[in-house]
Protein backbone atom coordinates (compact mmCIF):
# COMPACT_ATOMS: atom_id res chain seq x y z
CA UNK A 1 0.00 0.00 0.00
CA UNK A 2 1.23 3.50 -0.81
CA UNK A 3 -0.12 6.76 0.62
CA UNK A 4 0.82 10.39 -0.02
CA UNK A 5 -0.27 13.65 1.52
CA UNK A 6 0.45 17.36 1.90
CA UNK A 7 -0.10 19.66 4.87
CA UNK A 8 0.45 23.39 5.27
CA UNK A 9 1.72 24.28 8.76
CA UNK A 10 1.92 27.92 9.79
CA UNK A 11 5.36 27.69 11.39
CA UNK A 12 8.89 28.09 10.14
CA UNK A 13 10.52 24.95 8.79
CA UNK A 14 13.04 24.62 11.64
CA UNK A 15 10.26 24.61 14.26
CA UNK A 16 8.34 21.94 12.34
CA UNK A 17 11.53 19.88 12.06
CA UNK A 18 12.17 20.19 15.80
CA UNK A 19 8.61 19.04 16.56
CA UNK A 20 8.96 16.05 14.20
CA UNK A 21 11.87 14.94 16.36
CA UNK A 22 10.23 15.62 19.74
CA UNK A 23 9.03 12.38 21.39
CA UNK A 24 6.37 14.17 23.46
CA UNK A 25 4.81 15.83 20.42
CA UNK A 26 4.93 12.57 18.46
CA UNK A 27 3.37 10.61 21.32
CA UNK A 28 0.43 13.03 21.44
CA UNK A 29 0.01 12.98 17.65
CA UNK A 30 0.25 9.23 16.99
CA UNK A 31 -3.29 7.76 17.07
CA UNK A 32 -3.71 5.40 20.01
CA UNK A 33 -0.12 5.85 21.20
CA UNK A 34 0.31 4.50 24.71
CA UNK A 35 4.08 4.72 24.92
CA UNK A 36 6.89 6.25 22.88
CA UNK A 37 10.35 5.69 24.22
CA UNK A 38 13.39 7.41 22.73
CA UNK A 39 16.27 4.93 22.61
CA UNK A 40 18.71 7.23 20.79
CA UNK A 41 18.57 10.34 18.60
CA UNK A 42 17.26 8.21 15.73
CA UNK A 43 15.59 5.19 17.37
CA UNK A 44 12.29 4.85 19.23
CA UNK A 45 10.11 2.06 20.60
CA UNK A 46 6.37 2.59 20.41
CA UNK A 47 3.17 0.91 21.59
CA UNK A 48 -0.14 1.95 20.02
CA UNK A 49 -3.65 0.50 19.97
CA UNK A 50 -6.00 1.10 17.04
CA UNK A 51 -9.08 -0.45 15.50
CA UNK A 52 -8.49 -2.07 12.12
CA UNK A 53 -11.67 -3.61 10.77
CA UNK A 54 -13.07 -5.95 13.42
CA UNK A 55 -9.76 -6.05 15.31
CA UNK A 56 -8.68 -3.82 18.18
CA UNK A 57 -4.95 -4.13 17.58
CA UNK A 58 -2.06 -3.24 19.89
CA UNK A 59 1.22 -2.98 18.03
CA UNK A 60 4.61 -2.79 19.70
CA UNK A 61 7.44 -1.92 17.40
CA UNK A 62 10.63 -0.12 16.59
CA UNK A 63 10.96 3.11 14.66
CA UNK A 64 14.16 4.43 13.14
CA UNK A 65 14.91 7.77 11.49
CA UNK A 66 17.18 7.52 8.44
CA UNK A 67 18.57 9.71 5.66
CA UNK A 68 18.38 12.75 7.91
CA UNK A 69 18.72 16.06 6.05
CA UNK A 70 17.84 18.65 8.75
CA UNK A 71 15.56 20.62 8.48
CA UNK A 72 14.45 19.43 5.04
CA UNK A 73 13.68 15.71 5.10
CA UNK A 74 14.09 12.28 6.60
CA UNK A 75 12.89 8.73 6.23
CA UNK A 76 11.07 6.86 8.99
CA UNK A 77 11.17 3.08 8.96
CA UNK A 78 9.27 0.91 11.35
CA UNK A 79 7.94 -2.51 12.07
CA UNK A 80 5.56 -3.78 14.68
CA UNK A 81 3.93 -6.96 15.87
CA UNK A 82 0.62 -7.76 17.48
CA UNK A 83 -1.27 -10.94 18.34
CA UNK A 84 -3.25 -10.61 15.08
CA UNK A 85 -0.43 -9.79 12.67
CA UNK A 86 2.44 -7.54 11.80
CA UNK A 87 3.03 -4.27 10.00
CA UNK A 88 6.12 -2.73 8.51
CA UNK A 89 6.65 0.38 6.52
CA UNK A 90 8.64 3.34 5.47
CA UNK A 91 7.69 7.01 5.24
CA UNK A 92 9.57 9.82 3.54
CA UNK A 93 8.80 13.22 5.07
CA UNK A 94 9.94 16.46 3.44
CA UNK A 95 9.57 20.06 4.55
CA UNK A 96 9.56 23.08 2.27
CA UNK A 97 9.17 26.81 2.95
CA UNK A 98 5.75 27.78 1.61
CA UNK A 99 3.46 30.83 2.00
CA UNK A 100 5.07 32.09 5.20
CA UNK A 101 4.98 28.63 6.78
CA UNK A 102 5.99 25.10 5.91
CA UNK A 103 4.59 22.60 3.45
CA UNK A 104 4.94 19.07 4.82
CA UNK A 105 4.77 16.29 2.22
CA UNK A 106 4.82 12.58 2.99
CA UNK A 107 4.88 9.30 1.14
CA UNK A 108 4.19 6.08 3.04
CA UNK A 109 4.65 2.52 1.88
CA UNK A 110 3.41 -0.16 4.26
CA UNK A 111 2.89 -3.91 4.41
CA UNK A 112 0.68 -5.90 6.75
CA UNK A 113 0.39 -9.61 7.34
CA UNK A 114 -1.33 -12.15 9.53
CA UNK A 115 -5.02 -12.07 10.47
CA UNK A 116 -5.33 -8.31 9.92
CA UNK A 117 -4.35 -8.77 6.27
CA UNK A 118 -7.52 -10.86 5.87
CA UNK A 119 -9.82 -7.85 6.40
CA UNK A 120 -9.02 -6.67 2.89
CA UNK A 121 -6.66 -4.20 1.33
CA UNK A 122 -9.33 -1.49 0.84
CA UNK A 123 -10.18 -1.46 4.55
CA UNK A 124 -6.49 -1.42 5.51
CA UNK A 125 -5.80 1.38 3.01
CA UNK A 126 -8.71 3.45 4.38
CA UNK A 127 -7.58 2.87 7.96
CA UNK A 128 -3.98 3.78 7.13
CA UNK A 129 -5.07 6.98 5.33
CA UNK A 130 -7.33 7.92 8.24
CA UNK A 131 -4.53 7.34 10.74
CA UNK A 132 -2.10 9.42 8.66
CA UNK A 133 -4.66 12.23 8.48
CA UNK A 134 -5.26 12.04 12.23
CA UNK A 135 -1.52 12.06 12.93
CA UNK A 136 -0.65 15.03 10.70
CA UNK A 137 -3.80 16.92 11.67
CA UNK A 138 -3.10 16.48 15.38
CA UNK A 139 0.60 17.21 14.82
CA UNK A 140 -0.27 20.49 13.06
CA UNK A 141 -2.74 21.41 15.81
CA UNK A 142 -0.21 20.71 18.56
CA UNK A 143 2.59 22.81 17.12
CA UNK A 144 0.68 25.70 15.54
CA UNK A 145 0.61 28.70 17.88
CA UNK A 146 -2.79 29.62 19.23
CA UNK A 147 -4.25 33.01 18.31
CA UNK A 148 -5.42 33.81 21.84
CA UNK A 149 -3.44 36.89 22.81
CA UNK A 150 -4.11 39.86 25.01
CA UNK A 151 -4.99 41.84 21.87
CA UNK A 152 -7.62 39.23 20.93
CA UNK A 153 -9.15 39.41 24.40
CA UNK A 154 -9.24 43.23 24.19
CA UNK A 155 -11.05 42.99 20.83
CA UNK A 156 -13.58 40.54 22.27
CA UNK A 157 -14.22 42.87 25.22
CA UNK A 158 -14.72 45.83 22.84
CA UNK A 159 -17.22 43.85 20.76
CA UNK A 160 -19.10 42.78 23.88
CA UNK A 161 -19.20 46.40 25.08
CA UNK A 162 -20.47 47.60 21.70
CA UNK A 163 -23.11 44.86 21.70
CA UNK A 164 -24.29 45.90 25.19
CA UNK A 165 -24.47 49.57 24.22
CA UNK A 166 -26.43 48.82 21.06
CA UNK A 167 -28.97 46.63 22.85
CA UNK A 168 -29.41 48.78 25.99
CA UNK A 169 -31.14 51.70 24.25
CA UNK A 170 -33.06 49.25 22.09
CA UNK A 171 -34.34 47.43 25.19
CA UNK A 172 -35.45 50.71 26.84
CA UNK A 173 -37.12 51.87 23.65
CA UNK A 174 -38.88 48.53 23.29
CA UNK A 175 -40.12 48.65 26.90
CA UNK A 176 -41.35 52.26 26.52
CA UNK A 177 -43.10 51.35 23.27
CA UNK A 178 -44.87 48.38 24.87
CA UNK A 179 -45.95 50.53 27.85
CA UNK A 180 -47.21 53.26 25.48
CA UNK A 181 -49.16 50.74 23.39
CA UNK A 182 -50.71 49.28 26.56
CA UNK A 183 -51.72 52.77 27.73
CA UNK A 184 -53.29 53.60 24.37
CA UNK A 185 -55.21 50.30 24.30
CA UNK A 186 -56.43 50.66 27.89
CA UNK A 187 -57.38 54.32 27.24
CA UNK A 188 -59.33 53.24 24.17
CA UNK A 189 -61.33 50.74 26.25
CA UNK A 190 -62.05 53.26 29.00
CA UNK A 191 -63.15 55.93 26.54
CA UNK A 192 -65.27 53.61 24.45
C-alpha positions in Angstrom: 0.0 0.0 0.0 1.2 3.5 -0.8 -0.1 6.8 0.6 0.8 10.4 0.0 -0.3 13.6 1.5 0.5 17.4 1.9 -0.1 19.7 4.9 0.4 23.4 5.3 1.7 24.3 8.8 1.9 27.9 9.8 5.4 27.7 11.4 8.9 28.1 10.1 10.5 25.0 8.8 13.0 24.6 11.6 10.3 24.6 14.3 8.3 21.9 12.3 11.5 19.9 12.1 12.2 20.2 15.8 8.6 19.0 16.6 9.0 16.0 14.2 11.9 14.9 16.4 10.2 15.6 19.7 9.0 12.4 21.4 6.4 14.2 23.5 4.8 15.8 20.4 4.9 12.6 18.5 3.4 10.6 21.3 0.4 13.0 21.4 0.0 13.0 17.7 0.2 9.2 17.0 -3.3 7.8 17.1 -3.7 5.4 20.0 -0.1 5.9 21.2 0.3 4.5 24.7 4.1 4.7 24.9 6.9 6.2 22.9 10.3 5.7 24.2 13.4 7.4 22.7 16.3 4.9 22.6 18.7 7.2 20.8 18.6 10.3 18.6 17.3 8.2 15.7 15.6 5.2 17.4 12.3 4.9 19.2 10.1 2.1 20.6 6.4 2.6 20.4 3.2 0.9 21.6 -0.1 1.9 20.0 -3.6 0.5 20.0 -6.0 1.1 17.0 -9.1 -0.4 15.5 -8.5 -2.1 12.1 -11.7 -3.6 10.8 -13.1 -5.9 13.4 -9.8 -6.0 15.3 -8.7 -3.8 18.2 -5.0 -4.1 17.6 -2.1 -3.2 19.9 1.2 -3.0 18.0 4.6 -2.8 19.7 7.4 -1.9 17.4 10.6 -0.1 16.6 11.0 3.1 14.7 14.2 4.4 13.1 14.9 7.8 11.5 17.2 7.5 8.4 18.6 9.7 5.7 18.4 12.8 7.9 18.7 16.1 6.0 17.8 18.7 8.7 15.6 20.6 8.5 14.5 19.4 5.0 13.7 15.7 5.1 14.1 12.3 6.6 12.9 8.7 6.2 11.1 6.9 9.0 11.2 3.1 9.0 9.3 0.9 11.4 7.9 -2.5 12.1 5.6 -3.8 14.7 3.9 -7.0 15.9 0.6 -7.8 17.5 -1.3 -10.9 18.3 -3.2 -10.6 15.1 -0.4 -9.8 12.7 2.4 -7.5 11.8 3.0 -4.3 10.0 6.1 -2.7 8.5 6.7 0.4 6.5 8.6 3.3 5.5 7.7 7.0 5.2 9.6 9.8 3.5 8.8 13.2 5.1 9.9 16.5 3.4 9.6 20.1 4.6 9.6 23.1 2.3 9.2 26.8 2.9 5.8 27.8 1.6 3.5 30.8 2.0 5.1 32.1 5.2 5.0 28.6 6.8 6.0 25.1 5.9 4.6 22.6 3.5 4.9 19.1 4.8 4.8 16.3 2.2 4.8 12.6 3.0 4.9 9.3 1.1 4.2 6.1 3.0 4.7 2.5 1.9 3.4 -0.2 4.3 2.9 -3.9 4.4 0.7 -5.9 6.7 0.4 -9.6 7.3 -1.3 -12.2 9.5 -5.0 -12.1 10.5 -5.3 -8.3 9.9 -4.4 -8.8 6.3 -7.5 -10.9 5.9 -9.8 -7.8 6.4 -9.0 -6.7 2.9 -6.7 -4.2 1.3 -9.3 -1.5 0.8 -10.2 -1.5 4.5 -6.5 -1.4 5.5 -5.8 1.4 3.0 -8.7 3.4 4.4 -7.6 2.9 8.0 -4.0 3.8 7.1 -5.1 7.0 5.3 -7.3 7.9 8.2 -4.5 7.3 10.7 -2.1 9.4 8.7 -4.7 12.2 8.5 -5.3 12.0 12.2 -1.5 12.1 12.9 -0.6 15.0 10.7 -3.8 16.9 11.7 -3.1 16.5 15.4 0.6 17.2 14.8 -0.3 20.5 13.1 -2.7 21.4 15.8 -0.2 20.7 18.6 2.6 22.8 17.1 0.7 25.7 15.5 0.6 28.7 17.9 -2.8 29.6 19.2 -4.2 33.0 18.3 -5.4 33.8 21.8 -3.4 36.9 22.8 -4.1 39.9 25.0 -5.0 41.8 21.9 -7.6 39.2 20.9 -9.1 39.4 24.4 -9.2 43.2 24.2 -11.1 43.0 20.8 -13.6 40.5 22.3 -14.2 42.9 25.2 -14.7 45.8 22.8 -17.2 43.8 20.8 -19.1 42.8 23.9 -19.2 46.4 25.1 -20.5 47.6 21.7 -23.1 44.9 21.7 -24.3 45.9 25.2 -24.5 49.6 24.2 -26.4 48.8 21.1 -29.0 46.6 22.8 -29.4 48.8 26.0 -31.1 51.7 24.2 -33.1 49.3 22.1 -34.3 47.4 25.2 -35.4 50.7 26.8 -37.1 51.9 23.6 -38.9 48.5 23.3 -40.1 48.7 26.9 -41.3 52.3 26.5 -43.1 51.4 23.3 -44.9 48.4 24.9 -46.0 50.5 27.9 -47.2 53.3 25.5 -49.2 50.7 23.4 -50.7 49.3 26.6 -51.7 52.8 27.7 -53.3 53.6 24.4 -55.2 50.3 24.3 -56.4 50.7 27.9 -57.4 54.3 27.2 -59.3 53.2 24.2 -61.3 50.7 26.3 -62.0 53.3 29.0 -63.2 55.9 26.5 -65.3 53.6 24.4 
